[in-house]
Amino acid sequence: MNRKFLLVLAVVVLAEVAAVEAIIYFQQSQLGCFDVCSCGACPPQGKEALNIDSFLLNSPTNASLVLRNVGSLTVSLESYSVKDSGDNQWQSSRWRNATTPGPTISPNTSAPTIITIGQGCGGCSYSGTPGAFTQFSTGKIYTIIDVSARNNQFTFTITV
């Protein structure tokens, strides 16, 4: 091939690349975004992780869990559910009730969380065999699932 043809081909390819980049930049600037992360598409760097430090049964329908944040992101808890061994479940779509937000736990700290079921749980819904799981019972195993604002689930098993 001759040099003029290769030079023209190189200029055409560079012009096409520049045109594509200009279109992408224009579309992002129209959205108010100059990079992908400023558009909210980048997830936060780090990890949500919780461990259970301790558990205390306050009443037959109220349990306290002390949760420790072992991750690098602050965890804000939004909802929880409690299942018994028969797959009967209490679920709260908002922590405790509509006026009380869920606990927020910073990295390397712990916080108490209150889990309520049965008559003690305003705003909870129940699924399963009617009347089978109305309170925590001694010697029974329960699974608690806490859900964060980032929609991560943390599963804990307790024996009362």
C-alpha positions, 0 to 999 in steps of 0.5 A, a space after each residue: 500500500 502506498 503511504 498516502 493511503 495509510 496516512 488518510 486511513 489513520 486520519 479517518 480512524 482518529 477522526 472516528 474515535 474523536 467523534 465517538 468520544 465527543 458524542 459520549 461527552 455530550 450525552 453525559 454533560 446533558 445528564 449533568 454527568 462528566 464521569 460515570 461515578 458522578 451519575 451515581 452509577 458507582 457503588 460505594 467502596 467498601 463492604 457492609 458486614 455485621 457480627 452478633 456480639 450478644 443476645 438477651 431475651 427481654 420478654 417473650 416478644 422482645 429480644 436485644 441483639 448487640 451487633 458489631 460492624 466489622 465492615 468498612 461502611 456504615 450500616 443502616 438497618 431498615 427492616 428485619 424478619 424472625 423465623 422459627 424452625 417451622 418457617 413461621 415468620 414475623 416481618 417488620 418492613 420498618 424498624 420497630 415502627 414508622 417513627 423509630 429509624 433502625 440502628 446505624 452502626 459505624 465501622 468498628 463499633 457495636 450497637 444494640 438492636 431491639 427485635 420485637 414479635 407477636 403482640 409487641 411488634 407494631 407494624 409487623 406482619 405474620 406468615 405461617 401457621 396461625 398461632 404457631 409462633 406468638 413468642 420466643 420459647 426457651 430451647 428453640 432456635 430462631 433465624 433473624 435476618 436484618 436488611 440494610 439500607 443498601 439491601 444487604 441481608 445479615 442472618 443471625 441464628 439465636 437459641 433462646 
